[in-house]
Amino acid sequence: IKIGFAGSIDRTQDINSILEDSLVEIINKYQNKIDIEFMGAKPSIVDKYNLTHIPYQDSYDAYTASMAKANWDIGLAPMPKTDFHILSLILFLKVLLPYTRK
């Protein structure tokens, strides 16, 4: 199973505070059955667990090419509990998600 996160380097703290404990649990439980990649942000667990890090890319074309090659089974999207992120989630669920089903 290939798990990935793509986001700017300013999302590193979100990963560290929201996902790190769960990811460590998954790493310990499934070890050789999973690969975890981070594109852009480089959380503290990358070096500790020898995970893959793909540096942030300024070029949108390079970013989309990297995403096309990623082939992740699961994409991570940590959402801090802020008004902005809550409204973004509502927007996605009510407005954008229905279009993905057509």
Summary of the structure (lengths in Angstrom):
residues: 102
radius of gyration: 14.6
end to end distance: 27.0
largest distance: 41.9
contacts: 255
relative contact order: 0.20
helix: 57%
strand: 18%
